[in-house]
């Protein structure tokens, strides 16, 4: 649809790292900037839990990210 096309253009053209996640923290979509930052192709990122991607430097960072996703999913 036209609104999906407009969203895709805006989502993919921003220089900011952006990803859409499901309530469990799985990546539904990531923009080109995020994929470049992660150094991974879309196929290796979509469907994976963001906090479990090998990019994050330590378990504390992964834990904070998981907590943030859970809080967002709960609306807090």
CHARMM internal coordinates of N, CA and C (Angstrom, degrees):
IC EDIT
DIST 1 N 1 CA 1.4542
DIST 1 CA 1 C 1.5227
ANGL 1 N 1 CA 1 C 109.77
DIST 1 C 2 N 1.2946
ANGL 1 CA 1 C 2 N 115.88
DIHE 1 N 1 CA 1 C 2 N 168.08
DIST 2 N 2 CA 1.4653
ANGL 1 C 2 N 2 CA 121.25
DIHE 1 CA 1 C 2 N 2 CA -179.65
DIST 2 CA 2 C 1.5295
ANGL 2 N 2 CA 2 C 111.56
DIHE 1 C 2 N 2 CA 2 C -65.43
DIST 2 C 3 N 1.3215
ANGL 2 CA 2 C 3 N 117.79
DIHE 2 N 2 CA 2 C 3 N -39.56
DIST 3 N 3 CA 1.4698
ANGL 2 C 3 N 3 CA 119.08
DIHE 2 CA 2 C 3 N 3 CA 179.99
DIST 3 CA 3 C 1.5316
ANGL 3 N 3 CA 3 C 110.94
DIHE 2 C 3 N 3 CA 3 C -67.76
DIST 3 C 4 N 1.3114
ANGL 3 CA 3 C 4 N 117.68
DIHE 3 N 3 CA 3 C 4 N -35.85
DIST 4 N 4 CA 1.4696
ANGL 3 C 4 N 4 CA 120.57
DIHE 3 CA 3 C 4 N 4 CA 176.10
DIST 4 CA 4 C 1.5277
ANGL 4 N 4 CA 4 C 110.45
DIHE 3 C 4 N 4 CA 4 C -65.18
DIST 4 C 5 N 1.3043
ANGL 4 CA 4 C 5 N 117.29
DIHE 4 N 4 CA 4 C 5 N -40.41
DIST 5 N 5 CA 1.4583
ANGL 4 C 5 N 5 CA 121.57
DIHE 4 CA 4 C 5 N 5 CA 179.20
DIST 5 CA 5 C 1.5290
ANGL 5 N 5 CA 5 C 110.31
DIHE 4 C 5 N 5 CA 5 C -63.18
DIST 5 C 6 N 1.3337
ANGL 5 CA 5 C 6 N 116.80
DIHE 5 N 5 CA 5 C 6 N -44.32
DIST 6 N 6 CA 1.4571
ANGL 5 C 6 N 6 CA 120.73
DIHE 5 CA 5 C 6 N 6 CA 178.66
DIST 6 CA 6 C 1.5294
ANGL 6 N 6 CA 6 C 111.50
DIHE 5 C 6 N 6 CA 6 C -63.50
DIST 6 C 7 N 1.3344
ANGL 6 CA 6 C 7 N 115.27
DIHE 6 N 6 CA 6 C 7 N -42.49
DIST 7 N 7 CA 1.4587
ANGL 6 C 7 N 7 CA 119.11
DIHE 6 CA 6 C 7 N 7 CA 176.73
DIST 7 CA 7 C 1.5290
ANGL 7 N 7 CA 7 C 110.44
DIHE 6 C 7 N 7 CA 7 C -59.47
DIST 7 C 8 N 1.3120
ANGL 7 CA 7 C 8 N 117.54
DIHE 7 N 7 CA 7 C 8 N -47.67
DIST 8 N 8 CA 1.4700
ANGL 7 C 8 N 8 CA 122.55
DIHE 7 CA 7 C 8 N 8 CA -177.81
DIST 8 CA 8 C 1.5308
ANGL 8 N 8 CA 8 C 110.88
DIHE 7 C 8 N 8 CA 8 C -59.40
DIST 8 C 9 N 1.3239
ANGL 8 CA 8 C 9 N 117.21
DIHE 8 N 8 CA 8 C 9 N -42.88
DIST 9 N 9 CA 1.4648
ANGL 8 C 9 N 9 CA 120.76
DIHE 8 CA 8 C 9 N 9 CA 179.57
DIST 9 CA 9 C 1.5342
ANGL 9 N 9 CA 9 C 109.65
DIHE 8 C 9 N 9 CA 9 C -62.45
DIST 9 C 10 N 1.3202
ANGL 9 CA 9 C 10 N 117.44
DIHE 9 N 9 CA 9 C 10 N -48.23
DIST 10 N 10 CA 1.4618
ANGL 9 C 10 N 10 CA 120.70
DIHE 9 CA 9 C 10 N 10 CA -179.07
DIST 10 CA 10 C 1.5296
ANGL 10 N 10 CA 10 C 111.01
DIHE 9 C 10 N 10 CA 10 C -65.88
DIST 10 C 11 N 1.3083
ANGL 10 CA 10 C 11 N 116.96
DIHE 10 N 10 CA 10 C 11 N -43.41
DIST 11 N 11 CA 1.4646
ANGL 10 C 11 N 11 CA 122.69
DIHE 10 CA 10 C 11 N 11 CA -177.86
DIST 11 CA 11 C 1.5241
ANGL 11 N 11 CA 11 C 110.74
DIHE 10 C 11 N 11 CA 11 C -62.89
DIST 11 C 12 N 1.3109
ANGL 11 CA 11 C 12 N 117.39
DIHE 11 N 11 CA 11 C 12 N -45.64
DIST 12 N 12 CA 1.4615
ANGL 11 C 12 N 12 CA 121.28
DIHE 11 CA 11 C 12 N 12 CA -175.74
DIST 12 CA 12 C 1.5279
ANGL 12 N 12 CA 12 C 113.72
DIHE 11 C 12 N 12 CA 12 C -81.21
DIST 12 C 13 N 1.3273
ANGL 12 CA 12 C 13 N 118.52
DIHE 12 N 12 CA 12 C 13 N -18.78
DIST 13 N 13 CA 1.4599
ANGL 12 C 13 N 13 CA 119.13
DIHE 12 CA 12 C 13 N 13 CA -175.97
DIST 13 CA 13 C 1.5275
ANGL 13 N 13 CA 13 C 113.14
DIHE 12 C 13 N 13 CA 13 C -94.88
DIST 13 C 14 N 1.3163
ANGL 13 CA 13 C 14 N 118.68
DIHE 13 N 13 CA 13 C 14 N -6.75
DIST 14 N 14 CA 1.4603
ANGL 13 C 14 N 14 CA 119.93
DIHE 13 CA 13 C 14 N 14 CA -179.91
DIST 14 CA 14 C 1.5236
ANGL 14 N 14 CA 14 C 110.56
DIHE 13 C 14 N 14 CA 14 C -76.89
DIST 14 C 15 N 1.3222
ANGL 14 CA 14 C 15 N 116.37
DIHE 14 N 14 CA 14 C 15 N 148.81
DIST 15 N 15 CA 1.4532
ANGL 14 C 15 N 15 CA 121.14
DIHE 14 CA 14 C 15 N 15 CA 179.28
DIST 15 CA 15 C 1.5240
ANGL 15 N 15 CA 15 C 111.58
DIHE 14 C 15 N 15 CA 15 C -85.10
DIST 15 C 16 N 1.3205
ANGL 15 CA 15 C 16 N 117.33
DIHE 15 N 15 CA 15 C 16 N -6.84
DIST 16 N 16 CA 1.4597
ANGL 15 C 16 N 16 CA 121.54
DIHE 15 CA 15 C 16 N 16 CA -179.21
DIST 16 CA 16 C 1.5265
ANGL 16 N 16 CA 16 C 110.27
DIHE 15 C 16 N 16 CA 16 C -84.74
DIST 16 C 17 N 1.3286
ANGL 16 CA 16 C 17 N 115.53
DIHE 16 N 16 CA 16 C 17 N 147.79
DIST 17 N 17 CA 1.4607
ANGL 16 C 17 N 17 CA 121.15
DIHE 16 CA 16 C 17 N 17 CA 175.59
DIST 17 CA 17 C 1.5291
ANGL 17 N 17 CA 17 C 107.93
DIHE 16 C 17 N 17 CA 17 C -71.97
DIST 17 C 18 N 1.3352
ANGL 17 CA 17 C 18 N 115.67
DIHE 17 N 17 CA 17 C 18 N 123.25
DIST 18 N 18 CA 1.4627
ANGL 17 C 18 N 18 CA 120.35
DIHE 17 CA 17 C 18 N 18 CA -179.30
DIST 18 CA 18 C 1.5108
ANGL 18 N 18 CA 18 C 109.83
DIHE 17 C 18 N 18 CA 18 C -137.47
DIST 18 C 19 N 1.3258
ANGL 18 CA 18 C 19 N 114.75
DIHE 18 N 18 CA 18 C 19 N 140.42
DIST 19 N 19 CA 1.4634
ANGL 18 C 19 N 19 CA 120.71
DIHE 18 CA 18 C 19 N 19 CA 174.69
DIST 19 CA 19 C 1.5153
ANGL 19 N 19 CA 19 C 108.35
DIHE 18 C 19 N 19 CA 19 C -145.49
DIST 19 C 20 N 1.3133
ANGL 19 CA 19 C 20 N 115.37
DIHE 19 N 19 CA 19 C 20 N 144.93
DIST 20 N 20 CA 1.4602
ANGL 19 C 20 N 20 CA 121.87
DIHE 19 CA 19 C 20 N 20 CA 173.17
DIST 20 CA 20 C 1.5169
ANGL 20 N 20 CA 20 C 106.45
DIHE 19 C 20 N 20 CA 20 C -100.60
DIST 20 C 21 N 1.3324
ANGL 20 CA 20 C 21 N 116.21
DIHE 20 N 20 CA 20 C 21 N 130.71
DIST 21 N 21 CA 1.4606
ANGL 20 C 21 N 21 CA 121.66
DIHE 20 CA 20 C 21 N 21 CA -177.77
DIST 21 CA 21 C 1.5122
ANGL 21 N 21 CA 21 C 110.95
DIHE 20 C 21 N 21 CA 21 C -119.96
DIST 21 C 22 N 1.3287
ANGL 21 CA 21 C 22 N 116.07
DIHE 21 N 21 CA 21 C 22 N 152.29
DIST 22 N 22 CA 1.4619
ANGL 21 C 22 N 22 CA 119.13
DIHE 21 CA 21 C 22 N 22 CA 170.96
DIST 22 CA 22 C 1.5398
ANGL 22 N 22 CA 22 C 107.22
DIHE 21 C 22 N 22 CA 22 C -84.85
DIST 22 C 23 N 1.3336
ANGL 22 CA 22 C 23 N 119.04
DIHE 22 N 22 CA 22 C 23 N 174.06
DIST 23 N 23 CA 1.4663
ANGL 22 C 23 N 23 CA 120.96
DIHE 22 CA 22 C 23 N 23 CA -177.01
DIST 23 CA 23 C 1.5340
ANGL 23 N 23 CA 23 C 114.15
DIHE 22 C 23 N 23 CA 23 C -59.88
DIST 23 C 24 N 1.3239
ANGL 23 CA 23 C 24 N 118.02
DIHE 23 N 23 CA 23 C 24 N -20.87
DIST 24 N 24 CA 1.4659
ANGL 23 C 24 N 24 CA 120.91
DIHE 23 CA 23 C 24 N 24 CA 178.51
DIST 24 CA 24 C 1.5333
ANGL 24 N 24 CA 24 C 112.10
DIHE 23 C 24 N 24 CA 24 C -89.31
DIST 24 C 25 N 1.3356
ANGL 24 CA 24 C 25 N 117.06
DIHE 24 N 24 CA 24 C 25 N -2.00
DIST 25 N 25 CA 1.4541
ANGL 24 C 25 N 25 CA 120.93
DIHE 24 CA 24 C 25 N 25 CA 178.39
DIST 25 CA 25 C 1.5151
ANGL 25 N 25 CA 25 C 114.39
DIHE 24 C 25 N 25 CA 25 C 90.94
DIST 25 C 26 N 1.3390
ANGL 25 CA 25 C 26 N 117.32
DIHE 25 N 25 CA 25 C 26 N 10.64
DIST 26 N 26 CA 1.4669
ANGL 25 C 26 N 26 CA 120.50
DIHE 25 CA 25 C 26 N 26 CA 176.15
DIST 26 CA 26 C 1.5255
ANGL 26 N 26 CA 26 C 109.47
DIHE 25 C 26 N 26 CA 26 C -79.19
DIST 26 C 27 N 1.3065
ANGL 26 CA 26 C 27 N 115.10
DIHE 26 N 26 CA 26 C 27 N 140.17
DIST 27 N 27 CA 1.4664
ANGL 26 C 27 N 27 CA 120.91
DIHE 26 CA 26 C 27 N 27 CA -179.27
DIST 27 CA 27 C 1.5278
ANGL 27 N 27 CA 27 C 108.90
DIHE 26 C 27 N 27 CA 27 C -74.39
DIST 27 C 28 N 1.3273
ANGL 27 CA 27 C 28 N 115.53
DIHE 27 N 27 CA 27 C 28 N 121.62
DIST 28 N 28 CA 1.4611
ANGL 27 C 28 N 28 CA 121.59
DIHE 27 CA 27 C 28 N 28 CA 174.41
DIST 28 CA 28 C 1.5220
ANGL 28 N 28 CA 28 C 110.15
DIHE 27 C 28 N 28 CA 28 C -90.59
DIST 28 C 29 N 1.3231
ANGL 28 CA 28 C 29 N 114.99
DIHE 28 N 28 CA 28 C 29 N -34.68
DIST 29 N 29 CA 1.4669
ANGL 28 C 29 N 29 CA 121.47
DIHE 28 CA 28 C 29 N 29 CA -179.75
DIST 29 CA 29 C 1.5160
ANGL 29 N 29 CA 29 C 108.49
DIHE 28 C 29 N 29 CA 29 C -160.67
DIST 29 C 30 N 1.3144
ANGL 29 CA 29 C 30 N 116.60
DIHE 29 N 29 CA 29 C 30 N 148.13
DIST 30 N 30 CA 1.4616
ANGL 29 C 30 N 30 CA 122.53
DIHE 29 CA 29 C 30 N 30 CA 175.89
DIST 30 CA 30 C 1.5216
ANGL 30 N 30 CA 30 C 107.63
DIHE 29 C 30 N 30 CA 30 C -137.25
DIST 30 C 31 N 1.3252
ANGL 30 CA 30 C 31 N 116.03
DIHE 30 N 30 CA 30 C 31 N 142.10
DIST 31 N 31 CA 1.4608
ANGL 30 C 31 N 31 CA 118.27
DIHE 30 CA 30 C 31 N 31 CA 179.86
DIST 31 CA 31 C 1.5290
ANGL 31 N 31 CA 31 C 110.32
DIHE 30 C 31 N 31 CA 31 C -80.00
DIST 31 C 32 N 1.3243
ANGL 31 CA 31 C 32 N 115.73
DIHE 31 N 31 CA 31 C 32 N 169.47
DIST 32 N 32 CA 1.4566
ANGL 31 C 32 N 32 CA 121.08
DIHE 31 CA 31 C 32 N 32 CA -177.78
DIST 32 CA 32 C 1.5165
ANGL 32 N 32 CA 32 C 112.96
DIHE 31 C 32 N 32 CA 32 C -58.68
DIST 32 C 33 N 1.3305
ANGL 32 CA 32 C 33 N 117.50
DIHE 32 N 32 CA 32 C 33 N -37.77
DIST 33 N 33 CA 1.4585
ANGL 32 C 33 N 33 CA 121.00
DIHE 32 CA 32 C 33 N 33 CA 178.95
DIST 33 CA 33 C 1.5221
ANGL 33 N 33 CA 33 C 110.70
DIHE 32 C 33 N 33 CA 33 C -62.55
DIST 33 C 34 N 1.3273
ANGL 33 CA 33 C 34 N 117.08
DIHE 33 N 33 CA 33 C 34 N -42.84
DIST 34 N 34 CA 1.4711
ANGL 33 C 34 N 34 CA 120.68
DIHE 33 CA 33 C 34 N 34 CA 178.36
DIST 34 CA 34 C 1.5222
ANGL 34 N 34 CA 34 C 110.60
DIHE 33 C 34 N 34 CA 34 C -63.08
DIST 34 C 35 N 1.3148
ANGL 34 CA 34 C 35 N 116.98
DIHE 34 N 34 CA 34 C 35 N -42.34
DIST 35 N 35 CA 1.4601
ANGL 34 C 35 N 35 CA 120.58
DIHE 34 CA 34 C 35 N 35 CA -179.32
DIST 35 CA 35 C 1.5260
ANGL 35 N 35 CA 35 C 110.81
DIHE 34 C 35 N 35 CA 35 C -65.00
DIST 35 C 36 N 1.3275
ANGL 35 CA 35 C 36 N 117.00
DIHE 35 N 35 CA 35 C 36 N -39.57
DIST 36 N 36 CA 1.4677
ANGL 35 C 36 N 36 CA 120.21
DIHE 35 CA 35 C 36 N 36 CA 176.56
DIST 36 CA 36 C 1.5207
ANGL 36 N 36 CA 36 C 110.44
DIHE 35 C 36 N 36 CA 36 C -65.11
DIST 36 C 37 N 1.3148
ANGL 36 CA 36 C 37 N 117.27
DIHE 36 N 36 CA 36 C 37 N -42.68
DIST 37 N 37 CA 1.4612
ANGL 36 C 37 N 37 CA 122.73
DIHE 36 CA 36 C 37 N 37 CA 179.60
DIST 37 CA 37 C 1.5242
ANGL 37 N 37 CA 37 C 110.41
DIHE 36 C 37 N 37 CA 37 C -61.08
DIST 37 C 38 N 1.3349
ANGL 37 CA 37 C 38 N 116.86
DIHE 37 N 37 CA 37 C 38 N -43.36
DIST 38 N 38 CA 1.4643
ANGL 37 C 38 N 38 CA 121.61
DIHE 37 CA 37 C 38 N 38 CA 179.79
DIST 38 CA 38 C 1.5246
ANGL 38 N 38 CA 38 C 111.93
DIHE 37 C 38 N 38 CA 38 C -76.45
DIST 38 C 39 N 1.3264
ANGL 38 CA 38 C 39 N 116.07
DIHE 38 N 38 CA 38 C 39 N -21.15
DIST 39 N 39 CA 1.4596
ANGL 38 C 39 N 39 CA 119.90
DIHE 38 CA 38 C 39 N 39 CA -177.83
DIST 39 CA 39 C 1.5161
ANGL 39 N 39 CA 39 C 112.77
DIHE 38 C 39 N 39 CA 39 C 70.47
DIST 39 C 40 N 1.3251
ANGL 39 CA 39 C 40 N 115.48
DIHE 39 N 39 CA 39 C 40 N 32.77
DIST 40 N 40 CA 1.4589
ANGL 39 C 40 N 40 CA 120.68
DIHE 39 CA 39 C 40 N 40 CA -176.88
DIST 40 CA 40 C 1.5187
ANGL 40 N 40 CA 40 C 110.75
DIHE 39 C 40 N 40 CA 40 C -133.94
DIST 40 C 41 N 1.3289
ANGL 40 CA 40 C 41 N 117.34
DIHE 40 N 40 CA 40 C 41 N 149.48
DIST 41 N 41 CA 1.4617
ANGL 40 C 41 N 41 CA 120.11
DIHE 40 CA 40 C 41 N 41 CA 173.84
DIST 41 CA 41 C 1.5336
ANGL 41 N 41 CA 41 C 110.19
DIHE 40 C 41 N 41 CA 41 C -75.49
DIST 41 C 42 N 1.3098
ANGL 41 CA 41 C 42 N 115.88
DIHE 41 N 41 CA 41 C 42 N 156.73
DIST 42 N 42 CA 1.4639
ANGL 41 C 42 N 42 CA 122.39
DIHE 41 CA 41 C 42 N 42 CA -178.52
DIST 42 CA 42 C 1.5329
ANGL 42 N 42 CA 42 C 111.65
DIHE 41 C 42 N 42 CA 42 C -51.25
DIST 42 C 43 N 1.3340
ANGL 42 CA 42 C 43 N 117.17
DIHE 42 N 42 CA 42 C 43 N -41.90
DIST 43 N 43 CA 1.4691
ANGL 42 C 43 N 43 CA 121.15
DIHE 42 CA 42 C 43 N 43 CA -176.91
DIST 43 CA 43 C 1.5277
ANGL 43 N 43 CA 43 C 112.75
DIHE 42 C 43 N 43 CA 43 C -61.34
DIST 43 C 44 N 1.3331
ANGL 43 CA 43 C 44 N 117.83
DIHE 43 N 43 CA 43 C 44 N -26.39
DIST 44 N 44 CA 1.4645
ANGL 43 C 44 N 44 CA 120.89
DIHE 43 CA 43 C 44 N 44 CA 179.63
DIST 44 CA 44 C 1.5265
ANGL 44 N 44 CA 44 C 112.80
DIHE 43 C 44 N 44 CA 44 C -88.03
DIST 44 C 45 N 1.3193
ANGL 44 CA 44 C 45 N 117.14
DIHE 44 N 44 CA 44 C 45 N -9.97
DIST 45 N 45 CA 1.4610
ANGL 44 C 45 N 45 CA 121.12
DIHE 44 CA 44 C 45 N 45 CA -176.19
DIST 45 CA 45 C 1.5281
ANGL 45 N 45 CA 45 C 111.28
DIHE 44 C 45 N 45 CA 45 C -105.92
DIST 45 C 46 N 1.3187
ANGL 45 CA 45 C 46 N 116.91
DIHE 45 N 45 CA 45 C 46 N -46.67
DIST 46 N 46 CA 1.4687
ANGL 45 C 46 N 46 CA 120.97
DIHE 45 CA 45 C 46 N 46 CA -177.44
DIST 46 CA 46 C 1.5243
ANGL 46 N 46 CA 46 C 109.30
DIHE 45 C 46 N 46 CA 46 C -62.81
DIST 46 C 47 N 1.3205
ANGL 46 CA 46 C 47 N 114.95
DIHE 46 N 46 CA 46 C 47 N 130.93
DIST 47 N 47 CA 1.4618
ANGL 46 C 47 N 47 CA 121.72
DIHE 46 CA 46 C 47 N 47 CA -179.99
DIST 47 CA 47 C 1.5186
ANGL 47 N 47 CA 47 C 113.57
DIHE 46 C 47 N 47 CA 47 C 94.75
DIST 47 C 48 N 1.3261
ANGL 47 CA 47 C 48 N 117.00
DIHE 47 N 47 CA 47 C 48 N -12.73
DIST 48 N 48 CA 1.4647
ANGL 47 C 48 N 48 CA 121.17
DIHE 47 CA 47 C 48 N 48 CA 179.44
DIST 48 CA 48 C 1.5238
ANGL 48 N 48 CA 48 C 109.31
DIHE 47 C 48 N 48 CA 48 C -92.80
DIST 48 C 49 N 1.3316
ANGL 48 CA 48 C 49 N 116.52
DIHE 48 N 48 CA 48 C 49 N 151.77
DIST 49 N 49 CA 1.4611
ANGL 48 C 49 N 49 CA 119.48
DIHE 48 CA 48 C 49 N 49 CA 173.38
DIST 49 CA 49 C 1.5198
ANGL 49 N 49 CA 49 C 108.31
DIHE 48 C 49 N 49 CA 49 C -73.28
DIST 49 C 50 N 1.3091
ANGL 49 CA 49 C 50 N 115.72
DIHE 49 N 49 CA 49 C 50 N 130.21
DIST 50 N 50 CA 1.4594
ANGL 49 C 50 N 50 CA 121.16
DIHE 49 CA 49 C 50 N 50 CA -176.75
DIST 50 CA 50 C 1.5264
ANGL 50 N 50 CA 50 C 111.37
DIHE 49 C 50 N 50 CA 50 C -55.55
DIST 50 C 51 N 1.3132
ANGL 50 CA 50 C 51 N 117.51
DIHE 50 N 50 CA 50 C 51 N -43.77
DIST 51 N 51 CA 1.4591
ANGL 50 C 51 N 51 CA 121.20
DIHE 50 CA 50 C 51 N 51 CA -177.15
DIST 51 CA 51 C 1.5238
ANGL 51 N 51 CA 51 C 112.59
DIHE 50 C 51 N 51 CA 51 C -69.29
DIST 51 C 52 N 1.3216
ANGL 51 CA 51 C 52 N 117.60
DIHE 51 N 51 CA 51 C 52 N -17.39
DIST 52 N 52 CA 1.4609
ANGL 51 C 52 N 52 CA 120.42
DIHE 51 CA 51 C 52 N 52 CA -178.05
DIST 52 CA 52 C 1.5283
ANGL 52 N 52 CA 52 C 113.49
DIHE 51 C 52 N 52 CA 52 C -97.02
DIST 52 C 53 N 1.3248
ANGL 52 CA 52 C 53 N 117.09
DIHE 52 N 52 CA 52 C 53 N -2.44
DIST 53 N 53 CA 1.4590
ANGL 52 C 53 N 53 CA 119.24
DIHE 52 CA 52 C 53 N 53 CA 176.53
DIST 53 CA 53 C 1.5280
ANGL 53 N 53 CA 53 C 109.20
DIHE 52 C 53 N 53 CA 53 C -64.64
DIST 53 C 54 N 1.3142
ANGL 53 CA 53 C 54 N 117.09
DIHE 53 N 53 CA 53 C 54 N 142.48
DIST 54 N 54 CA 1.4593
ANGL 53 C 54 N 54 CA 122.60
DIHE 53 CA 53 C 54 N 54 CA -175.18
DIST 54 CA 54 C 1.5236
ANGL 54 N 54 CA 54 C 113.15
DIHE 53 C 54 N 54 CA 54 C -66.36
DIST 54 C 55 N 1.2938
ANGL 54 CA 54 C 55 N 118.38
DIHE 54 N 54 CA 54 C 55 N -3.44
DIST 55 N 55 CA 1.4593
ANGL 54 C 55 N 55 CA 122.09
DIHE 54 CA 54 C 55 N 55 CA -177.58
DIST 55 CA 55 C 1.5311
ANGL 55 N 55 CA 55 C 113.26
DIHE 54 C 55 N 55 CA 55 C -67.22
DIST 55 C 56 N 1.3132
ANGL 55 CA 55 C 56 N 118.17
DIHE 55 N 55 CA 55 C 56 N -37.19
DIST 56 N 56 CA 1.4637
ANGL 55 C 56 N 56 CA 122.05
DIHE 55 CA 55 C 56 N 56 CA -170.31
DIST 56 CA 56 C 1.5233
ANGL 56 N 56 CA 56 C 110.98
DIHE 55 C 56 N 56 CA 56 C -68.84
DIST 56 C 57 N 1.3394
ANGL 56 CA 56 C 57 N 117.68
DIHE 56 N 56 CA 56 C 57 N 138.91
DIST 57 N 57 CA 1.4663
ANGL 56 C 57 N 57 CA 121.43
DIHE 56 CA 56 C 57 N 57 CA -169.13
DIST 57 CA 57 C 1.5265
ANGL 57 N 57 CA 57 C 116.29
DIHE 56 C 57 N 57 CA 57 C -72.25
DIST 57 C 58 N 1.3264
ANGL 57 CA 57 C 58 N 118.14
DIHE 57 N 57 CA 57 C 58 N -26.20
DIST 58 N 58 CA 1.4608
ANGL 57 C 58 N 58 CA 118.52
DIHE 57 CA 57 C 58 N 58 CA -176.37
DIST 58 CA 58 C 1.5240
ANGL 58 N 58 CA 58 C 110.91
DIHE 57 C 58 N 58 CA 58 C -157.47
DIST 58 C 59 N 1.3204
ANGL 58 CA 58 C 59 N 115.79
DIHE 58 N 58 CA 58 C 59 N 170.51
DIST 59 N 59 CA 1.4669
ANGL 58 C 59 N 59 CA 120.12
DIHE 58 CA 58 C 59 N 59 CA -177.30
DIST 59 CA 59 C 1.5213
ANGL 59 N 59 CA 59 C 111.96
DIHE 58 C 59 N 59 CA 59 C -68.68
DIST 59 C 60 N 1.3295
ANGL 59 CA 59 C 60 N 118.20
DIHE 59 N 59 CA 59 C 60 N -29.62
DIST 60 N 60 CA 1.4645
ANGL 59 C 60 N 60 CA 120.27
DIHE 59 CA 59 C 60 N 60 CA 178.69
DIST 60 CA 60 C 1.5257
ANGL 60 N 60 CA 60 C 110.63
DIHE 59 C 60 N 60 CA 60 C -64.44
DIST 60 C 61 N 1.3194
ANGL 60 CA 60 C 61 N 116.98
DIHE 60 N 60 CA 60 C 61 N -41.74
DIST 61 N 61 CA 1.4631
ANGL 60 C 61 N 61 CA 121.08
DIHE 60 CA 60 C 61 N 61 CA 178.18
DIST 61 CA 61 C 1.5199
ANGL 61 N 61 CA 61 C 109.79
DIHE 60 C 61 N 61 CA 61 C -64.35
DIST 61 C 62 N 1.3206
ANGL 61 CA 61 C 62 N 116.76
DIHE 61 N 61 CA 61 C 62 N -43.71
DIST 62 N 62 CA 1.4669
ANGL 61 C 62 N 62 CA 120.91
DIHE 61 CA 61 C 62 N 62 CA 178.65
DIST 62 CA 62 C 1.5271
ANGL 62 N 62 CA 62 C 110.85
DIHE 61 C 62 N 62 CA 62 C -61.29
DIST 62 C 63 N 1.3221
ANGL 62 CA 62 C 63 N 116.88
DIHE 62 N 62 CA 62 C 63 N -41.12
DIST 63 N 63 CA 1.4643
ANGL 62 C 63 N 63 CA 120.89
DIHE 62 CA 62 C 63 N 63 CA 179.96
DIST 63 CA 63 C 1.5217
ANGL 63 N 63 CA 63 C 110.68
DIHE 62 C 63 N 63 CA 63 C -65.00
DIST 63 C 64 N 1.3417
ANGL 63 CA 63 C 64 N 117.45
DIHE 63 N 63 CA 63 C 64 N -44.01
DIST 64 N 64 CA 1.4738
ANGL 63 C 64 N 64 CA 120.35
DIHE 63 CA 63 C 64 N 64 CA 178.71
DIST 64 CA 64 C 1.5240
ANGL 64 N 64 CA 64 C 111.08
DIHE 63 C 64 N 64 CA 64 C -62.90
DIST 64 C 65 N 1.3124
ANGL 64 CA 64 C 65 N 116.39
DIHE 64 N 64 CA 64 C 65 N -39.91
DIST 65 N 65 CA 1.4591
ANGL 64 C 65 N 65 CA 120.51
DIHE 64 CA 64 C 65 N 65 CA 178.60
DIST 65 CA 65 C 1.5277
ANGL 65 N 65 CA 65 C 110.50
DIHE 64 C 65 N 65 CA 65 C -64.41
DIST 65 C 66 N 1.3209
ANGL 65 CA 65 C 66 N 117.11
DIHE 65 N 65 CA 65 C 66 N -44.30
DIST 66 N 66 CA 1.4741
ANGL 65 C 66 N 66 CA 120.93
DIHE 65 CA 65 C 66 N 66 CA 177.78
DIST 66 CA 66 C 1.5234
ANGL 66 N 66 CA 66 C 111.07
DIHE 65 C 66 N 66 CA 66 C -60.63
DIST 66 C 67 N 1.3166
ANGL 66 CA 66 C 67 N 116.42
DIHE 66 N 66 CA 66 C 67 N -42.53
DIST 67 N 67 CA 1.4765
ANGL 66 C 67 N 67 CA 120.43
DIHE 66 CA 66 C 67 N 67 CA 178.76
DIST 67 CA 67 C 1.5277
ANGL 67 N 67 CA 67 C 110.84
DIHE 66 C 67 N 67 CA 67 C -63.98
DIST 67 C 68 N 1.3160
ANGL 67 CA 67 C 68 N 117.44
DIHE 67 N 67 CA 67 C 68 N -40.07
DIST 68 N 68 CA 1.4655
ANGL 67 C 68 N 68 CA 121.13
DIHE 67 CA 67 C 68 N 68 CA 179.74
DIST 68 CA 68 C 1.5349
ANGL 68 N 68 CA 68 C 110.44
DIHE 67 C 68 N 68 CA 68 C -65.15
DIST 68 C 69 N 1.3285
ANGL 68 CA 68 C 69 N 116.80
DIHE 68 N 68 CA 68 C 69 N -40.53
DIST 69 N 69 CA 1.4663
ANGL 68 C 69 N 69 CA 120.19
DIHE 68 CA 68 C 69 N 69 CA 178.45
DIST 69 CA 69 C 1.5301
ANGL 69 N 69 CA 69 C 110.07
DIHE 68 C 69 N 69 CA 69 C -65.00
DIST 69 C 70 N 1.3291
ANGL 69 CA 69 C 70 N 116.88
DIHE 69 N 69 CA 69 C 70 N -43.95
DIST 70 N 70 CA 1.4707
ANGL 69 C 70 N 70 CA 120.36
DIHE 69 CA 69 C 70 N 70 CA 178.53
DIST 70 CA 70 C 1.5181
ANGL 70 N 70 CA 70 C 111.44
DIHE 69 C 70 N 70 CA 70 C -61.53
DIST 70 C 71 N 1.3256
ANGL 70 CA 70 C 71 N 117.50
DIHE 70 N 70 CA 70 C 71 N -41.97
DIST 71 N 71 CA 1.4582
ANGL 70 C 71 N 71 CA 121.18
DIHE 70 CA 70 C 71 N 71 CA 178.47
DIST 71 CA 71 C 1.5178
ANGL 71 N 71 CA 71 C 111.01
DIHE 70 C 71 N 71 CA 71 C -63.78
DIST 71 C 72 N 1.3238
ANGL 71 CA 71 C 72 N 116.58
DIHE 71 N 71 CA 71 C 72 N -42.94
DIST 72 N 72 CA 1.4702
ANGL 71 C 72 N 72 CA 119.93
DIHE 71 CA 71 C 72 N 72 CA 179.14
DIST 72 CA 72 C 1.5278
ANGL 72 N 72 CA 72 C 110.80
DIHE 71 C 72 N 72 CA 72 C -64.18
DIST 72 C 73 N 1.3242
ANGL 72 CA 72 C 73 N 116.77
DIHE 72 N 72 CA 72 C 73 N -41.70
DIST 73 N 73 CA 1.4726
ANGL 72 C 73 N 73 CA 120.48
DIHE 72 CA 72 C 73 N 73 CA 179.54
DIST 73 CA 73 C 1.5242
ANGL 73 N 73 CA 73 C 110.97
DIHE 72 C 73 N 73 CA 73 C -64.06
DIST 73 C 74 N 1.3398
ANGL 73 CA 73 C 74 N 116.40
DIHE 73 N 73 CA 73 C 74 N -31.60
DIST 74 N 74 CA 1.4656
ANGL 73 C 74 N 74 CA 121.11
DIHE 73 CA 73 C 74 N 74 CA 178.85
DIST 74 CA 74 C 1.5140
ANGL 74 N 74 CA 74 C 112.49
DIHE 73 C 74 N 74 CA 74 C -83.10
DIST 74 C 75 N 1.3420
ANGL 74 CA 74 C 75 N 116.14
DIHE 74 N 74 CA 74 C 75 N -7.85
DIST 75 N 75 CA 1.4644
ANGL 74 C 75 N 75 CA 119.76
DIHE 74 CA 74 C 75 N 75 CA 179.81
DIST 75 CA 75 C 1.5025
ANGL 75 N 75 CA 75 C 113.69
DIHE 74 C 75 N 75 CA 75 C 81.96
DIST 75 C 76 N 1.3187
ANGL 75 CA 75 C 76 N 117.17
DIHE 75 N 75 CA 75 C 76 N 20.38
DIST 76 N 76 CA 1.4798
ANGL 75 C 76 N 76 CA 119.57
DIHE 75 CA 75 C 76 N 76 CA -179.81
DIST 76 CA 76 C 1.5080
ANGL 76 N 76 CA 76 C 111.02
DIHE 75 C 76 N 76 CA 76 C -111.11
END
COOR INIT
IC SEED 1 N 1 CA 1 C
IC BUILD
